[in-house]
Amino acid sequence: MGTFSVKRLALASSVFSFATASIHCSDVVADGVKWDITPLEGPRSVYQLDIEDTSHPTNTTFSFDLCHTLHHHREEDETECLRGSWVCGFKRDYDPDSKETSKSIKDAWSIAGTFASTGGQLEDKVERIKGSSSESDAEQGLEGVRIHLQGGKVDGKPAKMIASLVCDKDANRYSRRATEESRDDGDEDGDEPTGSETSKPQFVSYGPEPIPGDKKQGINYVLRVKWKSVHACEDDAAKSSSGAQGSWGFFTWFIIILFLLAAAYLIFGSWLNYNRHGARGWDLLPHGDTIRDIPYLLKDWGRAIIDTVQGTHTRGGYNQI
């Protein structure tokens, strides 16, 4: 009975972790800079053609969502990614002559996500590209944010996706929410915008890479994606947060100015009373009698409010006999 309860508790914990895993795409922060990338949410896909092996050319589709879990993945089917996947890989046969990709999936694997069946947990990391220690970023003068998503395994090795969202002020804004259906089937028509609506994510590389700082010289499988967007620009990020800061800034300055004016009035009035009348103590303060009466006035005012609420206030000052 106890073992059964422990198993149920572990399963419930895994399901809860799966259900609550998410990234706040409206509040992506790195080095004090905040981005709102919610316009880029929704399933997207990049492709990798492998035609070097002429006997078995393949087309691999990598589907991902930066903000949510991908949908419609069945755990019982080995050709589908695990439920809870954020990044998936799908391999299909490819015909170089007709340039057509087979609809049947040869292989599928989960690169990042939270998986109740395996206990894998989504881990995310955010980096600011501007001022990055990477020499390539510094040389190109890139600006934007880099998002790491991990949690899956490929051939028993850790796997992750690194999505570099690069500032491109010429890219049109894209505000329409993507449709809820994932493009895990690799169809060209579906949720992804086309034409001038927005620039599409671009495949950079996929394969085993050494884990940085790992003394055992381990490897992990890394999918690298580059996505040019105006929403990755730091000035655009500043504009998106200026509205919330504007109203609070106004009231803050108003209170500060009001406090400074009151302090200046008291200091100048005290100096004037000291030099003209030789005042000391409370007499130094302008309207000192009124200031000394403030505690008593507040006390009487509070008592009047309490009497009004309780209904004990008498009309003529006399009690009825």
Residue pairs with C-beta under 8 A, 6 or more apart in sequence:
11 116
14 116
14 119
15 116
17 114
17 116
17 121
18 83
18 84
18 114
18 115
18 116
21 69
21 84
21 113
21 114
21 121
21 122
22 67
22 68
23 66
23 67
23 124
23 147
25 36
25 37
25 38
25 40
25 41
25 66
25 67
26 36
26 37
26 38
27 34
27 36
28 34
28 35
28 36
28 37
28 126
28 145
28 147
29 35
29 126
30 126
30 127
30 128
30 145
31 128
31 131
33 128
33 145
33 234
33 237
34 237
34 240
34 241
35 145
35 165
35 231
35 232
35 234
35 236
35 237
35 240
36 231
36 237
36 240
36 241
37 66
37 67
37 145
37 165
37 229
37 231
37 232
38 67
39 173
39 174
39 175
39 231
40 66
40 67
40 165
40 174
40 227
40 229
40 231
41 65
41 66
41 67
41 68
41 177
41 178
42 65
42 67
42 68
42 177
42 178
42 179
42 191
43 63
43 64
43 65
43 70
43 71
43 178
43 181
43 182
43 183
43 184
43 191
43 192
44 63
44 64
44 65
44 66
44 178
44 183
44 192
44 200
44 201
45 61
45 62
45 63
45 64
45 183
45 186
45 192
46 61
46 62
46 201
46 202
46 203
46 225
47 59
47 60
47 61
47 62
47 203
48 59
48 60
48 62
48 203
48 206
49 57
49 58
49 59
49 60
49 94
50 57
50 58
50 59
50 60
50 94
51 57
51 94
51 96
54 96
56 93
57 93
57 94
57 95
57 96
58 91
58 92
58 93
58 94
58 106
59 91
59 92
59 93
59 94
59 101
59 186
60 89
60 90
60 91
60 92
60 206
61 89
61 90
61 92
61 183
61 184
61 186
62 87
62 88
62 89
62 90
62 111
62 161
62 203
62 206
62 223
62 225
63 70
63 87
63 88
63 90
63 182
63 183
63 184
64 70
64 86
64 87
64 88
64 111
64 112
64 149
64 161
64 163
64 225
65 86
65 182
66 147
66 149
66 163
68 86
69 84
69 85
69 86
69 113
69 114
70 81
70 85
70 86
70 87
70 88
70 113
70 182
70 184
71 180
71 181
71 182
72 181
72 182
72 184
73 80
73 81
73 82
73 83
73 84
73 85
73 88
73 182
73 184
74 80
74 83
75 82
75 83
75 117
78 108
79 105
79 106
79 107
79 108
80 105
80 108
80 184
81 88
81 89
81 90
81 108
81 109
81 110
81 113
81 184
82 110
82 113
82 115
82 117
82 118
82 152
83 115
83 116
83 117
84 113
84 114
84 115
84 116
84 122
85 110
85 111
85 112
85 113
85 115
85 152
86 112
86 113
86 114
86 122
86 149
86 151
86 161
87 110
87 111
87 112
87 113
87 149
87 152
87 161
87 223
88 108
88 109
88 110
88 111
88 184
89 107
89 108
89 109
89 110
89 111
89 154
89 206
89 223
90 105
90 107
90 108
90 184
90 186
91 105
91 106
91 107
91 108
92 101
92 102
92 103
92 104
92 105
92 106
92 186
93 101
93 102
93 104
93 106
94 100
94 101
94 102
95 101
95 102
101 186
103 185
103 186
109 152
109 154
109 159
110 120
110 151
110 152
110 153
110 159
111 149
111 150
111 152
111 154
111 159
111 160
111 161
111 221
111 223
112 122
112 149
112 150
112 151
112 152
112 159
112 160
112 161
113 120
113 122
113 149
113 151
113 152
114 120
114 121
114 122
114 151
115 151
115 152
118 153
120 151
120 152
120 153
121 151
122 149
122 150
122 151
123 148
123 149
123 150
123 151
124 147
124 148
124 149
124 150
125 147
125 148
126 145
126 146
126 147
126 148
127 145
127 146
127 147
127 148
128 145
128 146
129 137
129 142
129 143
129 144
129 145
129 146
129 164
129 166
130 137
130 142
130 143
130 144
130 234
132 138
132 142
132 146
142 164
142 166
142 167
143 166
143 167
143 232
143 233
143 234
144 164
144 165
144 166
144 167
144 232
144 233
145 165
145 232
146 162
146 163
146 164
146 165
147 162
147 163
147 165
148 160
148 161
148 162
149 160
149 161
149 163
150 158
150 159
150 160
150 161
151 160
152 158
152 159
152 160
153 159
154 221
155 221
157 208
157 218
157 219
157 220
157 221
158 211
158 220
158 221
159 220
159 221
159 222
159 223
160 220
160 221
160 222
160 223
161 222
161 223
161 224
161 225
162 222
162 223
162 224
162 225
163 201
163 225
163 226
163 227
164 204
164 224
164 225
164 226
164 227
165 227
165 229
165 231
165 232
166 226
166 227
166 228
166 229
166 232
167 228
167 229
167 230
167 232
167 233
167 234
167 236
168 199
168 228
168 229
168 230
168 232
168 233
169 230
169 233
170 230
171 198
171 199
171 228
171 229
171 230
172 196
172 197
172 198
172 230
173 198
173 230
173 231
174 193
174 197
174 198
174 229
176 193
176 197
178 191
178 192
178 193
179 190
179 191
181 190
181 191
182 191
183 190
183 191
183 192
192 200
193 200
198 229
199 227
199 228
199 229
200 227
201 225
201 226
201 227
202 225
202 226
202 227
202 228
203 224
203 225
204 224
204 225
204 226
205 222
205 223
205 224
206 221
206 222
206 223
206 224
207 221
207 222
208 219
208 220
208 221
208 222
209 219
209 220
209 221
209 222
210 217
210 218
210 219
211 218
211 219
211 220
230 236
265 286
266 285
266 286
269 285
269 286
269 287
270 284
270 285
270 286
272 286
273 279
273 283
273 284
273 285
273 286
274 284
277 283
282 288
282 291
282 292
285 291
304 313
307 313
